[in-house]
Every structure is written in structure tokens, then in C-alpha cells.
Amino acid sequence: MTDDRSFLFLLGSARHGGNTEALARAAAAHLPAGTAQEWLHLADLPLSPFTDRRHTDGVYPQPEGNEQRLLSATLAATDLVVASPLYWYSVSAPTKLYLDYWSAWLRVPGADFRARMGGKTMWAVSALSSSDTSTADPLVGTLRLSARYLGMNWGGVLLGNGSRPGDVDSDADAQAAAKTFFN
Ligand SMILES: Cc1cc2nc3c(=O)[nH]c(=O)nc-3n(C[C@H](O)[C@H](O)[C@H](O)COP(=O)(O)O)c2cc1C
């Protein structure tokens, strides 16, 4: 891994300091020294409800505010780490809304979103309270297929078990996997 990579961590939990964030930070601790990292908590950058203008205006205006912040950070990264807890077997609502905005960004004149997303790598990190990791399959599928839709590479998924904040620290398998996740 070269150190010209730039990781964007998108935190999708509806609370700060939860298990998903802790697991993502455990993995990030093993990135090569000096690797650029940006951490954004989606709850701190709320987006308006998404509107589908594909078959009316056909285009979307230049993003502003939080939307612009998220678009810029997304485009600047070589590696996008979607760190969403498992909510109802899938990604959290803020994470899903962020993904919905990809549909807008594909139609922002001049953004060149599809071409600029192609070749980036998406990684997924998630915490769930169930011990049955197959229940996270819908979350993994949502992210992996969305990445594929934009021509991104799939880095893989890191899952951890927990309910209360801090629980994932006791998931020995997850902590071991975190050490080599980004290798
Ligand atoms: C709205 C909501 C839905 C949840 N759905 C699931 C689920 O489908 N499967 C599961 O195993 N745990 C589920 N959980 C438990 C969380 O995944 C678990 O508490 C996780 O640690 C939360 O992540 P966080 O600590 O990063 O906030 C849910 C929790 C909430 C609040």
C-alpha cells in the first residue's frame, strides 16, 4: 500500500462512540503511518430528504452546505470506508440517505461523479448485536453492489459483535481481523 492513499471514514451510527466507530478506529490504527484519514460522522452533517428529479429536471443543482462537504470528501478520497451499524439487517438511515445522494451527484453538471468514483475502493465496517453474521448480508450486498455500480473496487467487510458501546472491544475475532483489515 502506498501512502498516497486517502481514507474517508463515514460514520453512520445514530450515536457517537459506538461499536462500529470503535471497530473502524481499531482497523485504522493499523494503516501505514502517515496515511491520510478523514473522519466524518453523518449525524453531524444532516442531509435534506432526497428528491428524485431524474425524470423532471434531469439534473441537480450544485451542492451546498453539508451536501457539498460530503461530496467533496467523497471525491477527494481514494478509499471510502462506510462504517454503519447494522440496523434492521441493513445500513442505517443516514448511511442510506448518503447513498441516495449518489444518484443526485451523478447528475450534477460538471461533477463527473461516475468517472471520479471509478477505481476508488469501498470498505465496510459494521457492528451488530446478533451472533449470526449472515444477518448482515443485506448490508454487505447494499454496499458491495453500490460500489460495483460506480466501478469501485470492493475492499471487504469487517464485522464486530456488540450492543452497548464498548462491547466490540471484547470481540476477539473482530479485533484480530481489524489488525489486518486494510492490508
Ligand atoms: C434501529 C436499530 C436497529 C437494529 N437492528 C439490528 C439488526 O437488524 N440486527 C442486529 O444484530 N442488531 C441490530 N441492532 C443493534 C445494533 O446493531 C448494535 O447495538 C450496534 O452495536 C450498534 O452500533 P453502534 O454501537 O456503532 O451504534 C439495531 C439497533 C438499532 C438502534
The ligand as a Gaussian input file, in Angstrom:
#p B3LYP/6-31G(d) Opt

LIG

0 1
 C      -32.632000       0.916000      14.967000
 C      -31.766000      -0.255000      15.331000
 C      -31.868000      -1.413000      14.562000
 C      -31.049000      -2.503000      14.855000
 N      -31.136000      -3.609000      14.063000
 C      -30.319000      -4.652000      14.310000
 C      -30.355000      -5.796000      13.467000
 O      -31.081000      -5.871000      12.482000
 N      -29.535000      -6.837000      13.753000
 C      -28.666000      -6.791000      14.829000
 O      -27.938000      -7.760000      15.047000
 N      -28.594000      -5.700000      15.636000
 C      -29.395000      -4.637000      15.397000
 N      -29.322000      -3.517000      16.192000
 C      -28.269000      -3.462000      17.244000
 C      -27.057000      -2.664000      16.758000
 O      -26.586000      -3.139000      15.533000
 C      -25.935000      -2.737000      17.789000
 O      -26.353000      -2.184000      19.027000
 C      -24.691000      -1.994000      17.319000
 O      -23.672000      -2.087000      18.318000
 C      -24.988000      -0.509000      17.084000
 O      -23.874000       0.083000      16.503000
 P      -23.115000       1.299000      17.215000
 O      -22.661000       0.782000      18.564000
 O      -21.973000       1.584000      16.306000
 O      -24.062000       2.434000      17.345000
 C      -30.127000      -2.432000      15.940000
 C      -30.069000      -1.274000      16.712000
 C      -30.875000      -0.193000      16.420000
 C      -30.780000       1.057000      17.264000

